[in-house]
Amino acid sequence: MSSPAAVKGKCILLLVPPITYRATDFVDAAKRLELDVVIGSDGALPLGGNPVVRVDPNDLDGSVRRLLSAVGRVDAVVAVDSDMLPLAARLGAALGLAGNAPDAVAAAADKAMQRRLWAEAGIAQPGFRILSNDDIDGSRLGFPCVAKPVSLSASRGVLRADDKAALTAAVVEIRAILAESGHAQDEPILVEEYVPGWELSIDGLLTDGALAVTAVFDKPDTPDGPTFEETLLVTPSRLPAATLAAATSLAERAARALGLRHGPIHAELRIDERSGEPRPVMLELAARSIGGLCSRSLHFLDGTSLEMLILMNALGAGVELRPPRGASGVLMLPVERGGILQRIEGQTEARAVTGVTGLSITIPIGQTVRPLPQGDRYLGFIFAEGRDAGDVEAALRLAHGKLRAIIV
């Protein structure tokens, strides 16, 4: 791995949305790398005493002009979370920095565009249809199928339908979620074939289109609907080496088919075994790293964090990835029902479970919470480490069993 000294003293511009789990970890990574930091945000408080330039992700041209006039030398621009990716691409292009083209970032954020581009490139993916506002017939794909908005993320609005009546109800519910989220109610809805099988996620860093894998997470609790919340993630994967190699190759080709060439990606795949042979199939791919606080489950050699690797990659420093020893994982605590969060019992007992390295509750007591598909947050995160993936999975399950969320 390149020494952090290779980037010491360079200037990084971090684009931070007002609501994100990731800001603190990126600012800490920049501090550990001894970088000069400027924050561009539409609501973040000053982080670590770094200067903040006001931006508006809905006014890309105005924000680019404001940033160009307010900051001096900038060696790289990094979007801390998805909302800032379009602005990062526009600003990077204006500054002549290596990065993804705005069109590629837009394609990665649009699930319908992903499907079309992957179809053109021959990328293995589910069969799909894109429904217009007055079209709710997805029956030609067969049932079960999965309906999802093209613009939302984190499994929000993703619903399985087992028959035409359920699909009609899912479309109505998705349009209500879009309206509540401030999106156009008449945006297209993606309906795709339901693919059974083991699910995994691949995180990595692109350098001129070549993918270096930072982590492959198994999802032992692969959801089969009606909603698709992620809960348990464990790395390294227990899948056979040949299956992992095929999945990694597919993710790299899928990223290139979208036009992505630089920076982090987070890919979701399933292993389809209906033909008798394991076949990786692309579900989704985002031009960012793994979300929430999940990156805290990863500890690379010499104490390097995933955020440090992302910043070094953005600054053009070569990153040599060597897998950490042992296994690690994270369990995202789902919101099991809607209401007001009163308290979470059993935290001391959960933290005492052998192998558990941390528990972070991320929703303040007294706030209203909602489960998926309407909700977009988890109650918190449990982290664990162990000799192997089985030990980590067992520790996370045991700790989760000791927690009880009181929601009224």
C-alpha positions as CSV (number, residue, x, y, z in Angstrom):
1,M,0.0,0.0,0.0
2,S,1.3,3.5,-0.8
3,S,2.5,5.4,2.2
4,P,0.2,8.2,3.5
5,A,3.3,10.4,3.1
6,A,2.6,10.4,-0.6
7,V,-0.4,12.6,-0.2
8,K,0.6,14.6,2.9
9,G,-0.1,18.3,2.5
10,K,-2.4,18.0,-0.5
11,C,-5.8,19.7,-0.5
12,I,-9.1,17.7,-0.6
13,L,-12.5,19.2,-1.1
14,L,-15.1,17.1,0.7
15,L,-18.7,17.6,-0.5
16,V,-21.0,16.8,2.5
17,P,-24.8,16.6,2.5
18,P,-26.6,17.9,5.6
19,I,-27.7,14.3,6.6
20,T,-25.1,11.6,6.3
21,Y,-23.4,9.0,8.5
22,R,-20.1,9.4,6.7
23,A,-18.8,13.0,7.3
24,T,-17.0,12.3,10.6
25,D,-15.1,9.3,9.2
26,F,-14.0,11.2,6.1
27,V,-12.8,14.2,8.0
28,D,-10.9,11.9,10.4
29,A,-9.3,10.1,7.5
30,A,-8.2,13.4,6.0
31,K,-6.7,14.4,9.3
32,R,-4.8,11.1,9.6
33,L,-3.4,11.6,6.1
34,E,-2.4,15.2,7.0
35,L,-4.4,16.7,4.2
36,D,-5.7,20.3,3.9
37,V,-9.5,20.1,3.9
38,V,-12.2,22.3,2.6
39,I,-15.9,21.4,3.1
40,G,-18.6,22.1,0.6
41,S,-22.1,21.6,2.1
42,D,-25.7,22.8,2.1
43,G,-26.1,22.4,5.8
44,A,-23.2,20.7,7.6
45,L,-21.7,22.4,10.6
46,P,-18.0,23.2,10.5
47,L,-16.3,19.8,10.8
48,G,-13.0,19.7,12.6
49,G,-12.6,23.4,12.3
50,N,-12.3,23.1,8.5
51,P,-13.7,26.0,6.3
52,V,-17.1,25.4,4.9
53,V,-18.3,26.8,1.5
54,R,-22.1,26.9,1.0
55,V,-23.3,24.8,-2.0
56,D,-26.7,23.7,-3.3
57,P,-26.8,20.3,-5.0
58,N,-29.9,21.4,-6.9
59,D,-28.0,24.3,-8.4
60,L,-24.9,22.6,-9.9
61,D,-23.8,25.6,-12.1
62,G,-24.1,28.1,-9.3
63,S,-22.4,25.8,-6.8
64,V,-19.5,25.1,-9.2
65,R,-19.0,28.9,-9.7
66,R,-19.1,29.5,-5.9
67,L,-16.6,26.8,-5.2
68,L,-14.2,27.9,-8.0
69,S,-14.2,31.4,-6.6
70,A,-14.0,30.5,-3.0
71,V,-11.2,27.8,-2.9
72,G,-7.7,27.9,-4.2
73,R,-5.7,24.9,-5.1
74,V,-7.7,21.6,-4.9
75,D,-6.0,18.3,-5.7
76,A,-9.2,16.1,-5.5
77,V,-12.9,16.4,-5.0
78,V,-14.7,13.6,-3.0
79,A,-18.4,13.3,-2.5
80,V,-19.0,12.0,1.1
81,D,-22.4,10.6,0.1
82,S,-24.6,10.0,-2.9
83,D,-26.4,13.3,-2.9
84,M,-23.2,15.1,-3.7
85,L,-22.0,12.9,-6.5
86,P,-23.4,15.0,-9.4
87,L,-21.8,18.1,-8.0
88,A,-18.4,16.3,-7.5
89,A,-18.4,15.2,-11.1
90,R,-19.3,18.7,-12.4
91,L,-16.7,20.4,-10.3
92,G,-14.0,17.8,-11.0
93,A,-14.6,18.3,-14.7
94,A,-14.3,22.1,-14.3
95,L,-11.0,21.7,-12.5
96,G,-9.6,19.2,-14.9
97,L,-9.2,16.5,-12.2
98,A,-9.4,12.8,-12.8
99,G,-12.9,11.6,-12.0
100,N,-16.1,10.2,-13.3
101,A,-17.9,12.1,-16.1
102,P,-21.3,13.7,-15.0
103,D,-23.1,11.4,-17.5
104,A,-21.6,8.3,-15.8
105,V,-22.6,9.5,-12.4
106,A,-26.1,10.2,-13.6
107,A,-26.4,6.7,-15.1
108,A,-25.3,5.1,-11.9
109,A,-28.0,7.0,-10.0
110,D,-30.8,5.9,-12.3
111,K,-31.8,2.3,-12.0
112,A,-33.6,2.3,-15.3
113,M,-30.6,3.7,-17.1
114,Q,-28.4,1.1,-15.5
115,R,-30.6,-1.7,-16.8
116,R,-30.6,-0.3,-20.3
117,L,-26.8,0.2,-20.5
118,W,-26.2,-3.2,-19.0
119,A,-28.5,-4.8,-21.5
120,E,-26.6,-3.1,-24.3
121,A,-23.3,-4.3,-22.9
122,G,-24.5,-7.9,-22.3
123,I,-24.2,-7.7,-18.5
124,A,-25.9,-10.5,-16.7
125,Q,-28.9,-9.0,-14.9
126,P,-32.6,-9.8,-14.2
127,G,-35.2,-9.4,-16.9
128,F,-36.9,-6.0,-16.5
129,R,-39.6,-3.6,-17.7
130,I,-39.8,0.1,-17.1
131,L,-43.3,1.2,-16.3
132,S,-44.7,4.6,-17.3
133,N,-47.2,6.4,-15.1
134,D,-50.3,4.7,-16.6
135,D,-48.7,1.3,-17.1
136,I,-48.8,-1.2,-14.3
137,D,-48.6,-4.4,-16.2
138,G,-45.4,-6.3,-15.4
139,S,-47.0,-9.7,-16.0
140,R,-44.9,-10.5,-19.0
141,L,-41.9,-10.9,-16.7
142,G,-43.8,-13.5,-14.7
143,F,-44.2,-13.6,-10.9
144,P,-42.7,-13.1,-8.4
145,C,-41.2,-9.8,-9.5
146,V,-39.7,-6.8,-7.8
147,A,-40.9,-3.2,-8.2
148,K,-38.6,-0.3,-7.3
149,P,-38.3,3.5,-7.9
150,V,-35.5,4.3,-10.3
151,S,-34.2,7.2,-8.1
152,L,-34.2,6.0,-4.5
153,S,-31.5,4.0,-2.7
154,A,-31.0,1.9,0.5
155,S,-33.8,-0.5,-0.4
156,R,-36.4,2.3,0.1
157,G,-39.5,1.6,-1.9
158,V,-38.3,-1.8,-3.1
159,L,-41.2,-4.4,-3.0
160,R,-41.8,-7.9,-4.1
161,A,-45.0,-8.7,-5.9
162,D,-46.3,-12.3,-6.2
163,D,-49.2,-11.5,-8.5
164,K,-50.7,-8.7,-10.5
165,A,-52.8,-7.4,-7.6
166,A,-49.7,-7.2,-5.4
167,L,-47.8,-5.4,-8.2
168,T,-50.6,-2.8,-8.6
169,A,-50.5,-2.2,-4.8
170,A,-46.7,-1.9,-4.9
171,V,-46.8,0.7,-7.6
172,V,-49.3,2.8,-5.7
173,E,-47.2,2.5,-2.5
174,I,-44.0,3.5,-4.4
175,R,-45.6,6.5,-5.9
176,A,-46.7,7.6,-2.4
177,I,-43.1,7.2,-1.2
178,L,-41.8,9.2,-4.1
179,A,-44.2,12.1,-3.4
180,E,-43.2,12.1,0.3
181,S,-39.5,12.2,-0.7
182,G,-40.0,15.2,-3.0
183,H,-39.5,13.2,-6.2
184,A,-41.8,13.3,-9.2
185,Q,-44.7,10.9,-8.6
186,D,-44.9,10.1,-12.3
187,E,-41.2,9.0,-12.6
188,P,-40.8,5.6,-14.2
189,I,-40.9,2.5,-12.0
190,L,-38.6,-0.4,-12.6
191,V,-40.1,-3.9,-12.5
192,E,-37.6,-6.7,-12.7
193,E,-37.5,-10.5,-12.5
194,Y,-37.1,-11.8,-8.9
195,V,-33.8,-13.7,-8.8
196,P,-33.5,-16.2,-5.9
197,G,-30.1,-17.1,-4.5
198,W,-27.2,-16.0,-2.2
199,E,-26.7,-12.2,-2.1
200,L,-23.4,-10.4,-1.8
201,S,-22.0,-6.9,-2.1
202,I,-18.6,-6.0,-3.6
203,D,-16.9,-2.8,-2.7
204,G,-13.8,-1.6,-4.5
205,L,-11.9,1.3,-6.0
206,L,-11.7,2.1,-9.7
207,T,-8.5,3.4,-11.2
208,D,-8.9,4.1,-14.9
209,G,-11.6,1.5,-15.1
210,A,-9.6,-1.3,-13.3
211,L,-11.3,-2.5,-10.0
212,A,-9.3,-3.2,-6.8
213,V,-11.7,-5.0,-4.4
214,T,-11.7,-3.6,-0.9
215,A,-14.3,-6.0,0.6
216,V,-16.8,-8.7,-0.4
217,F,-19.6,-9.0,2.1
218,D,-21.9,-12.1,2.3
219,K,-25.5,-11.5,3.3
220,P,-26.4,-14.6,5.3
221,D,-29.9,-13.3,5.8
222,T,-30.6,-12.7,2.1
223,P,-34.1,-11.2,2.0
224,D,-36.7,-12.7,-0.3
225,G,-39.4,-10.0,0.2
226,P,-41.8,-8.4,0.5
227,T,-39.3,-5.8,1.5
228,F,-35.5,-6.0,1.1
229,E,-33.8,-4.4,4.1
230,E,-30.1,-5.3,4.6
231,T,-29.2,-6.5,8.0
232,L,-26.2,-8.8,8.4
233,L,-23.0,-8.4,6.4
234,V,-19.9,-10.6,6.9
235,T,-16.5,-10.5,5.2
236,P,-14.6,-12.3,3.8
237,S,-17.1,-14.1,1.7
238,R,-17.5,-17.8,2.1
239,L,-18.4,-18.4,-1.6
240,P,-16.0,-20.5,-3.7
241,A,-13.1,-18.7,-5.2
242,A,-14.3,-19.2,-8.8
243,T,-17.7,-17.8,-8.0
244,L,-16.1,-14.7,-6.4
245,A,-13.8,-14.2,-9.3
246,A,-16.7,-14.3,-11.7
247,A,-18.7,-11.9,-9.5
248,T,-15.8,-9.4,-9.3
249,S,-15.2,-9.5,-13.0
250,L,-19.0,-8.9,-13.6
251,A,-19.0,-5.9,-11.2
252,E,-16.0,-4.4,-13.0
253,R,-17.6,-4.7,-16.4
254,A,-20.9,-3.4,-15.1
255,A,-19.1,-0.3,-13.7
256,R,-17.4,0.3,-17.1
257,A,-20.7,-0.2,-18.9
258,L,-22.0,2.8,-17.0
259,G,-19.0,4.9,-17.9
260,L,-17.5,4.8,-14.4
261,R,-13.7,5.0,-14.4
262,H,-12.5,6.3,-11.0
263,G,-13.3,6.1,-7.3
264,P,-15.3,3.8,-5.1
265,I,-18.2,1.6,-6.2
266,H,-20.6,-0.5,-4.2
267,A,-22.2,-3.4,-6.2
268,E,-25.0,-5.7,-5.2
269,L,-25.3,-9.1,-6.8
270,R,-27.1,-12.4,-6.4
271,I,-25.8,-15.9,-7.3
272,D,-28.4,-17.5,-9.5
273,E,-28.3,-21.3,-9.4
274,R,-31.5,-22.0,-11.2
275,S,-29.7,-23.4,-14.2
276,G,-27.6,-25.8,-12.0
277,E,-24.5,-23.7,-12.2
278,P,-23.8,-20.6,-10.0
279,R,-24.1,-17.5,-12.2
280,P,-23.5,-14.0,-10.7
281,V,-26.3,-11.5,-11.6
282,M,-26.0,-7.7,-11.2
283,L,-28.8,-6.2,-9.1
284,E,-27.5,-2.6,-8.6
285,L,-24.3,-0.6,-8.6
286,A,-23.6,2.8,-7.0
287,A,-20.7,5.2,-7.6
288,R,-19.9,5.3,-3.8
289,S,-18.6,3.1,-1.1
290,I,-20.7,1.0,1.3
291,G,-23.3,3.1,3.1
292,G,-24.2,3.9,6.7
293,L,-21.4,3.2,9.3
294,C,-20.7,-0.2,7.7
295,S,-17.2,0.8,6.6
296,R,-16.2,0.8,10.3
297,S,-16.3,-3.0,10.2
298,L,-13.3,-2.9,7.8
299,H,-9.8,-2.6,9.2
300,F,-7.0,-2.8,6.7
301,L,-3.3,-3.5,7.6
302,D,-1.5,-0.7,9.5
303,G,-4.9,0.7,10.7
304,T,-5.9,2.2,7.4
305,S,-9.6,2.9,7.1
306,L,-11.7,2.6,4.0
307,E,-12.1,6.4,3.9
308,M,-8.3,6.8,3.9
309,L,-8.1,4.5,0.9
310,I,-10.8,6.4,-0.9
311,L,-9.0,9.7,-0.4
312,M,-5.6,8.3,-1.4
313,N,-7.3,6.9,-4.6
314,A,-8.8,10.3,-5.4
315,L,-5.4,11.9,-5.0
316,G,-3.9,9.5,-7.5
317,A,-1.8,7.6,-5.0
318,G,-1.5,3.9,-5.9
319,V,-3.3,1.7,-3.4
320,E,-2.1,-1.9,-2.9
321,L,-4.9,-3.8,-1.1
322,R,-4.0,-6.7,1.2
323,P,-6.9,-8.4,3.0
324,P,-6.9,-8.0,6.8
325,R,-6.5,-11.0,9.0
326,G,-9.5,-12.8,10.3
327,A,-13.1,-11.8,9.7
328,S,-15.4,-8.9,10.5
329,G,-19.0,-7.9,10.0
330,V,-21.8,-5.5,10.8
331,L,-25.5,-5.9,11.7
332,M,-27.7,-3.0,10.8
333,L,-30.5,-2.8,13.3
334,P,-33.8,-2.7,11.4
335,V,-36.8,-0.7,12.4
336,E,-39.4,-3.4,13.0
337,R,-42.4,-1.2,13.3
338,G,-43.4,2.5,13.1
339,G,-43.8,4.8,16.1
340,I,-41.8,6.8,18.5
341,L,-38.5,5.3,19.7
342,Q,-38.7,5.2,23.5
343,R,-35.5,3.3,24.4
344,I,-33.3,0.4,23.4
345,E,-32.8,-2.1,26.1
346,G,-30.0,-4.6,26.5
347,Q,-27.2,-2.5,25.1
348,T,-24.7,-3.4,27.9
349,E,-25.4,-7.1,27.4
350,A,-25.0,-6.8,23.6
351,R,-21.6,-5.0,24.0
352,A,-20.4,-7.8,26.3
353,V,-20.8,-10.5,23.7
354,T,-17.5,-12.1,22.8
355,G,-16.4,-10.8,19.4
356,V,-18.5,-7.6,19.5
357,T,-16.3,-4.6,19.0
358,G,-18.9,-1.8,19.0
359,L,-22.5,-0.8,19.1
360,S,-23.7,2.5,17.8
361,I,-27.3,3.7,18.1
362,T,-27.8,6.3,15.4
363,I,-31.4,7.4,15.9
364,P,-32.0,9.7,19.0
365,I,-34.5,8.6,21.5
366,G,-37.9,10.3,21.0
367,Q,-37.8,10.4,17.2
368,T,-40.4,8.9,15.0
369,V,-39.2,5.8,13.1
370,R,-40.6,3.8,10.2
371,P,-39.7,0.5,8.7
372,L,-39.0,-0.1,5.1
373,P,-40.2,0.4,2.5
374,Q,-41.2,3.9,3.7
375,G,-38.4,4.4,6.1
376,D,-34.8,5.2,5.1
377,R,-32.8,4.7,8.4
378,Y,-31.6,1.9,10.7
379,L,-31.7,2.1,14.5
380,G,-28.0,1.6,14.6
381,F,-25.1,-0.8,13.9
382,I,-23.4,-3.7,15.7
383,F,-19.8,-4.5,14.8
384,A,-17.9,-7.7,15.4
385,E,-14.6,-9.4,14.6
386,G,-13.5,-13.0,14.8
387,R,-11.3,-15.8,13.5
388,D,-13.7,-16.6,10.7
389,A,-17.0,-15.5,9.2
390,G,-18.9,-18.1,11.2
391,D,-17.7,-16.7,14.5
392,V,-18.5,-13.1,13.4
393,E,-22.0,-14.1,12.3
394,A,-22.7,-15.9,15.6
395,A,-21.5,-13.0,17.6
396,L,-23.7,-10.5,15.7
397,R,-26.8,-12.7,16.0
398,L,-26.2,-13.2,19.7
399,A,-25.8,-9.5,20.4
400,H,-28.8,-8.6,18.3
401,G,-30.9,-11.0,20.3
402,K,-30.1,-9.2,23.5
403,L,-31.4,-5.8,22.2
404,R,-35.1,-4.8,22.5
405,A,-36.3,-1.6,20.8
406,I,-39.3,0.0,22.6
407,I,-41.3,1.7,20.0
408,V,-44.7,3.2,20.9
